């Protein structure tokens, strides 16, 4: 508490100094003597305080913070100490590296540990290797080998011996811990006090109650060790001694209150005190189990089920960390073994908990720990056990041996056969038989998938396995989806092979369509993979010349069946893809397309209208005419839409006029709509106006139900708490730029104000497609465990194209551009360079690279040192929020860097990259430079994304190693795995080309063109993106594809190469 009080005081002094520095940086009235005196006194006080704070050693604060459990504060001071040292990078000294290593381990940040190890100039010490292996979840043998070698060198070092024991406990080698501990105590009885706690912990985790009682008798009665305390409580529960239980519970709780009290004195206290909160969570569950055991109740089975159900729900809201969840599961196994009846030799709940622990360990790469949990689970629940064992074998890369899987499947099959020894079964037995049977079906599907992915069986054998799995899973979304994927792969291979002209082989397309459609009728888990692919196959096949009418009729009938069976909210997901193909060459296909779009427009007119407005205003007459046909049919199907479509179209016309309103003669940056645009003001004031949805991301994104929707349900709620446009504020901010976009504020039906940016002279369809793409990337990242636990995501916003030349964007609040942030910091330091100075240093595009590099390094970088990290310190004033913001910055920057590279996103200058001052997120805007367009500039863009020295500086002492690099690798791997879903969005460009692609070399586009146009330029761009997703480098399309790690490494090298940066356009500001 004393140390925490000191920290609070130092925080207050630092905030006071920063505030007054900012306040007095504004020049006061020089003619006023009072102002001059006040400024002089304040500057003197700031100088005195600064001198005092500079004498407080940062490394001492770091060590003290670490000892108090304030790990984020410790890291903050540690990095400040590094910055104040002579070296600008991480010191290579063993003590500094070890300190950094311990900090990242304490923060449970294995990516940081991996990055730190990769930065070592020399071979890491045994101690460093041990810490690294344990933190990143390497195999037990890796750390044990290092421990054995270290103990040989220092046999009397008890810290090493205890670390070895702790490592074995974490990996489930509990019997080995007992043997080693007893051996060490037998060698030297003086070690009993230090080592006995390991015996106690291993005993209660194994459920060896006799040994636990024996070891507790030799334990110091005043011990405050957490696991010893748990052992005492469990022993009291075992002996049903309620008084002893409550007597032991009190000091354990009190010991947890002290760190919580200290943590509560600063911002971010929850994250700092989370370990104590989890332990209180565990004590609460232990109390519930004790109450169950102490109280005699004949209905124990029911109460136990309810208790486990509550525990399961509580576990779901815990942080998804192995360090958090594993201790909870360990204690639950011990409690459940005590809760079972004496007559029962095994407890199903205990086995289920062991399987949960195995699954958790596997997800974190702790394969030996997972295996130990599997062995402790045994095969009481054979089907459950077989499922988890199959997953473990796959993760261990034993999938090449299908014999193992067949044995597991046979075991599961035998367990799912109902017992015939009894003529009647209780409800409980029937429930378990059903559970076994369901798991047997799931295991068959898993075995079939493994066989397909490893190509270990011939096609006809695989097809037979899929059919058997489908027979057992006739209402499974999963089996129909994977069978559809199998047929899709099969027909793709046929098309690419010698049978391309074989008409009979086209029958596989019908099977693909049927299975994908069936999967969608049973759920939405795979909707972003199956539905876009189904539509692509249908529309491409029917547009391809030479296909028989018979096969076209078959696939049209399959799609028509899907139209009638699928819900409108499912079709809304692919509405942009459908709209892009409304100029399909076949009349029958267009009519079917029209029926599908009308169904969506009928049930979700608000979202559909915003997505279709740009098509209705297309310069291609055939596109706008087809869109009007859809509107007309929607009016005939649902007459109530007539007024809504009229009002929405009129509102879109007003917005287009507002976007293109010429305000160049207006010198003011704020204008009034009531003066410059009265018709829009009157239109939105009309009481009879139809409800028009506010085009926000939260309103436009469909909320898909997780459960199967009954066929009788025509419509489900697409968004939560719909917000409609209720009016518009009279003032409009005109931004200072060439096109003068307008910042408009709408009033919502919920009483809140929503800001939109009306942007003229820009084809926002690129931005809209990119937002669709990033939306799917976000969904893929959420599905993947490794990306989900890192909270990898892209900050998105709504982009609404109104026509081919203008549109409206959702304003992103609380954000500031990188360039304004850096310029402000440079001005404060007196390093600001004027435009005239910079212009003198600008070189011609064809200037020799040696001169460019000299100017860049000697003239520009010297005047623009890395300062971006200071913005995080000033903006996020407490260590917890500072660390959280920096993590968010590193991760969101990494995700968008990879996505931007894949899409060829350029023009990433300092005003197109924003940073959120509330959380540190990196937000990209202005996506007009897509598909490697930057490579065609006068100053070609040579870097794949922005990773300048300032961007690296803000990532901390590790730079781009560790957190940034690992986030890049995880993102790239997820995008490769989900390539089909991502490409379905981009392929819409082929049939809905951008304005800049439609213009001939010598003039304007022809608005009278008709029919569907397959744009070859768009096709080239899409193919290039596909190649990059497969691992080909942007500038090196020839050669073998790289691994994920190799591709990321090459990209980072390109992005940070000074030879590339010095050739960038001056406005890009590679020196900042």
Secondary structure, DSSP 8 states (H G I E B T S, - for coil): -HHHHHHHHHHHHHHHHHHHHHHTTS---TT-HHHHHHHHHHHHHHHHHHHHHHTS-HHHHHHHHHHTT-HHHHHHHHHHHHHHSS-SS----HHHHHHHHHHHHHTT-HHHHHHHHHT-SS---HHHHHHHHHHHT--HHHHHHHHHHHHHH-TT-HHHHHHHHHHHHHTT-HHHHHHHHHHHHHH-GGGHHHHHHHHHHHHHHHT-HHHHHHHHHTS-TT---HHHHHHHHHHHHHTT-HHHHHHHHHHHHHHHHHHHHHHTTSTTHHHHTHHHHHHHHHHHHHHHHHHHHHS--TTHHHHHHHHHHHHHHHHHTS-S-HHHHHHHHHHHHHHHHHHS-TT-SS-HHHHHHHHHHHHHHHHTT-HHHHHHHHHHHTTSSHHHHHHHHHHHHHHTT-TT-HHHHHHHHHHHHHHHS---S-SS--HHHHHHHHHHHHHHHHHHHHHHHHHHHTT-S-HHHHHHHHHHHHHH-TT-HHHHHHHHHHHHHHHHHHHHTTTTT-GGGGHHHHHHHHHHHHHHHS-STTHHHHHHHHHHHHHHHHHSTT--HHHHHHHHHHHHHHHHHS-HHHHHTTHHHHHTTTT-S-HHHHHHHHHHHHHHHHH-HHHHHHHHHHHHT-SSHHHHHHHHHHHHHHHHH-TTHHHHHHHHHHHHHHHHHHHT---TT---SEEEHHHH-HHHHHHHH-TT----B---HHHHS----SS---TT------SSS--BEEEEEEEEEE-SSSS--EEEEEEETTS-EEEEEEE-S--THHHHHHHHHHHHHHHHHHHSHHHHHTT-------EEE-SSS-EEEE---SEEEHHHHHHHHHHHTT----HHHHHHH---TTS-HHHHHHIIIIIIGGGS---HHHHHHHHS-SHHHHHHHHHHHHHHHHHHHHHHHHHT-----TTSEEEETTT--EEE----S-TTGGGGSSS----SS---HHHHHTT-TTTTTTHHHHHHHHHHHHHHHTHHHHHHHHTHHHHS--HHHHS-TTS---TT--S----HHHHHHHHHHHHHHTT-BTTB-SS----HHHHHHHHHHHHH-HHHHTTS-GGG-TT-
